[in-house]
Amino acid sequence: MGDSTGKSAGSHPMVPDLRGRVRAGESLVGTWLTLLDPSVAELLAGSGYDFLVVDMEHGVADAEHLLSLCIAARAGGAAVLARIGANEPVRIMHALDVGAAGVIVPQIRTVADAERAAAWCRYPPAGLRGAAGRRSSDYGRHAKEYFASANATVLCCIQIETREALEALDGILAVPGVDALLIGPNDLAAALGHLGDTGHSDVEVAIAGIRERAIAVGMPIGIVSASPDPAAAVARREQGFSFVTVGGDVPFLAASADAALGAVRGE
């Protein structure tokens, strides 16, 4: 079960210090949110997941939905990571201002892409993030404290899923302000010419190489396990990934509904 408070030394009432837990080497488990009903976020958080990833890239959530989901997730005791739709300043700032503990930035291809993501996750002088007393600072009540500690607590996680990112990986790993990597097997498989075949040997070799290079420099690394079957996520943890996601709201619902119907029909 996850930490029921989600708090660490740098926590704030609205935003837990997920970065501190990741950088401390805790083994964390999350799942994905694509449904917009806040009760779904609260329900999954209540299961004890350490974090919930709101999919704003392939899902339909926008900043307004993210606000509701962050409130619901905190009520259930989980942190929220927002996988933003693109590596754009306003998307990053919206996500952090409404209370996401960090962002996952997709489609990173170059060192410059990684530097851009990291810069907009940090306040000056370390970065370029604009300062506003929104929900992340308890609606301005704790703005001074939040501004003082946010650079050390906001998690900037970049997704490795392109051939270009593989080629630039050593440089990306050295970018200040990048706190963690997340491997996206689906897009990585597509980039390597194996669309829809995440189990292909080329993809597994690439995943192993990314993991080893990240671990060698002390970079926390996670991976997406989209299957609702926990065995796949367990296997990834055993491979040495420091955080994993398992299933998601829709995969869990579909798998349970299909299994129940099949059992009743005797299929």
C-alpha positions in Angstrom: 0.0 0.0 0.0 1.2 3.5 -0.7 1.9 6.2 1.9 -1.5 7.3 3.2 -0.3 10.8 3.6 2.1 11.0 0.6 4.1 13.4 2.7 7.9 13.9 3.1 10.0 16.7 4.4 9.2 19.0 1.4 5.5 18.2 1.2 2.7 20.8 1.0 -1.0 20.4 1.8 -1.9 20.2 -1.9 1.2 18.6 -3.5 3.2 15.6 -2.1 6.9 15.4 -2.7 6.9 12.5 -5.2 10.3 13.6 -6.5 11.8 13.0 -3.1 10.5 9.5 -3.0 11.6 8.7 -6.5 15.1 10.2 -5.9 15.4 8.3 -2.6 15.1 5.0 -4.5 11.7 3.9 -3.2 10.0 1.3 -5.3 6.8 2.9 -6.4 3.7 1.7 -8.2 1.2 3.8 -10.2 -1.6 3.4 -12.6 -3.2 5.5 -15.4 -6.3 7.8 -15.4 -8.1 8.5 -18.7 -11.7 8.7 -17.4 -12.6 12.2 -16.2 -14.9 11.4 -13.3 -13.1 12.4 -10.1 -14.6 9.5 -8.2 -12.5 7.2 -10.4 -9.3 9.0 -9.3 -10.4 8.8 -5.6 -11.3 5.1 -5.9 -7.9 4.2 -7.5 -6.0 6.3 -5.0 -7.8 4.6 -2.2 -6.3 1.3 -3.4 -3.0 2.6 -2.2 -1.2 3.4 -5.5 1.7 5.7 -4.9 0.8 7.9 -7.9 -1.8 8.2 -10.6 -0.8 9.3 -14.1 -3.4 11.6 -15.8 -3.0 11.0 -19.6 -3.3 14.4 -21.3 -1.5 13.2 -24.4 -3.7 10.3 -25.6 -6.6 10.9 -23.1 -9.1 13.8 -23.3 -8.2 15.5 -20.0 -7.4 19.2 -20.1 -6.3 21.5 -17.3 -9.8 21.9 -15.8 -10.2 18.1 -15.6 -6.7 17.8 -14.1 -7.6 20.1 -11.3 -10.6 17.9 -10.3 -8.5 14.8 -10.6 -5.7 16.2 -8.4 -8.2 17.1 -5.7 -9.8 13.6 -5.8 -6.5 11.8 -5.9 -5.2 13.7 -2.8 -8.5 12.9 -1.0 -7.6 9.2 -1.6 -3.9 9.7 -0.6 -2.1 9.5 -4.0 0.1 11.9 -5.9 -0.7 12.9 -9.5 1.7 12.9 -12.4 0.4 14.7 -15.5 1.6 13.3 -18.8 1.2 16.5 -20.7 0.2 16.6 -24.4 3.3 18.3 -25.7 6.6 19.8 -24.5 5.1 23.3 -24.2 5.6 25.8 -21.3 1.9 26.6 -20.8 1.0 22.9 -20.5 3.8 22.3 -17.9 2.8 25.3 -15.9 -0.9 24.5 -16.0 -0.2 21.0 -14.7 2.1 22.1 -11.9 -0.1 25.1 -10.8 -3.2 23.0 -10.3 -1.3 20.6 -8.1 0.3 17.8 -10.1 3.4 16.5 -8.2 5.2 16.5 -11.5 5.0 16.0 -15.2 5.8 13.3 -17.7 6.9 14.9 -20.9 6.4 12.8 -24.0 8.1 12.7 -27.4 11.6 13.8 -26.2 14.0 13.5 -29.1 17.0 15.7 -28.3 19.0 17.1 -25.5 17.4 20.5 -26.2 14.0 18.9 -25.8 15.0 17.6 -22.3 16.5 21.0 -21.4 13.3 22.7 -22.4 11.2 20.4 -20.2 13.4 20.8 -17.2 13.6 24.6 -17.5 9.8 25.0 -17.4 9.5 22.8 -14.3 11.8 25.1 -12.3 11.4 28.7 -11.0 14.2 31.2 -11.8 17.1 31.3 -11.5 17.2 27.5 -12.1 14.5 27.6 -14.8 11.8 29.6 -16.5 8.6 28.6 -14.7 6.2 31.6 -14.1 5.3 32.3 -10.5 1.6 32.3 -9.5 -0.1 31.4 -6.2 -2.5 28.8 -7.5 -3.6 25.5 -5.9 -0.1 24.1 -5.6 0.6 26.7 -2.9 -2.8 26.2 -1.1 -4.3 28.9 -3.2 -1.6 31.4 -2.2 -1.8 30.7 1.5 1.7 29.1 1.4 3.1 30.8 -1.7 6.3 31.8 0.0 7.0 28.3 1.3 6.0 26.7 -2.0 8.2 29.0 -4.1 11.1 28.2 -1.8 10.8 24.4 -2.1 9.2 23.7 -5.4 12.4 23.4 -7.4 13.4 20.6 -5.1 10.1 18.8 -5.0 8.5 19.0 -8.5 9.3 15.9 -10.5 10.4 16.4 -14.1 10.1 13.0 -15.8 10.8 12.6 -19.5 9.6 9.8 -21.7 12.1 7.8 -23.7 10.2 6.4 -26.7 11.9 7.5 -29.9 14.9 6.4 -31.9 16.3 9.9 -31.7 16.1 9.8 -27.9 18.0 6.5 -27.8 20.8 8.0 -29.9 20.9 11.1 -27.6 20.5 9.2 -24.4 23.9 9.9 -22.8 23.4 13.7 -23.3 19.8 13.5 -22.0 20.9 11.7 -18.9 23.3 14.6 -18.1 20.7 17.4 -18.4 20.3 19.2 -15.0 16.8 19.2 -13.7 15.7 15.9 -15.4 14.7 13.8 -12.4 13.6 10.5 -13.9 13.0 8.7 -17.2 9.9 6.7 -18.2 10.1 4.2 -21.0 7.0 4.0 -23.2 7.2 0.5 -24.8 4.3 1.1 -27.3 5.9 4.1 -29.0 9.4 2.7 -28.6 8.3 -0.4 -30.4 6.8 1.7 -33.2 9.9 3.8 -33.5 12.0 0.6 -33.9 9.7 -0.7 -36.7 7.6 -3.1 -34.6 4.3 -1.3 -34.2 2.1 -3.2 -31.8 4.8 -5.7 -30.8 6.2 -4.5 -27.5 7.6 -8.0 -26.8 9.8 -8.0 -29.9 13.5 -8.8 -29.1 14.7 -5.5 -30.5 12.4 -3.6 -28.2 13.5 -5.6 -25.1 17.1 -5.1 -26.0 16.5 -1.4 -26.3 14.6 -1.3 -23.0 17.5 -3.2 -21.2 20.0 -0.8 -22.7 18.1 2.3 -21.5 17.7 0.8 -18.0 21.3 -0.1 -17.7 22.6 3.3 -18.8 20.2 5.2 -16.5 21.1 3.0 -13.5 24.8 3.5 -14.2 24.5 7.2 -13.7 22.0 7.1 -10.8 19.0 8.2 -12.8 15.7 6.8 -11.5 13.9 4.9 -14.3 10.3 3.7 -14.7 8.4 1.8 -17.3 4.8 1.6 -18.4 3.1 -1.8 -18.1 -0.2 -1.3 -19.8 -1.6 -4.7 -19.0 -4.0 -5.1 -16.1 -2.3 -8.4 -15.3 0.1 -7.5 -12.5 2.6 -10.2 -13.6 4.0 -7.9 -16.3 4.6 -5.1 -13.8 6.1 -7.5 -11.3 8.6 -8.7 -13.9 9.6 -5.1 -14.7 10.2 -4.4 -11.0 12.4 -7.5 -10.8 14.4 -6.2 -13.8 15.4 -3.2 -11.7 12.9 -0.5 -12.6 12.4 1.9 -9.7 8.8 2.7 -10.5 6.2 1.1 -12.7 2.7 1.6 -13.8 0.2 -1.2 -14.0 -3.0 -1.2 -16.1 -5.2 1.8 -15.8 -8.8 2.7 -15.2 -10.1 1.5 -18.6 -7.9 -1.7 -18.8 -9.0 -2.6 -15.2 -12.7 -2.0 -16.0 -12.5 -3.9 -19.3 -10.6 -6.9 -17.9 -12.9 -7.3 -14.9 -16.1 -6.9 -16.9 -15.0 -9.4 -19.6 -13.8 -11.9 -17.0 -17.1 -11.7 -15.0 -19.2 -12.1 -18.0 -17.2 -15.0 -19.3 -17.3 -16.7 -15.9 -21.1 -16.4 -15.7 -21.5 -17.7 -19.3 -19.1 -20.5 -18.6 -16.8 -19.4 -21.4 
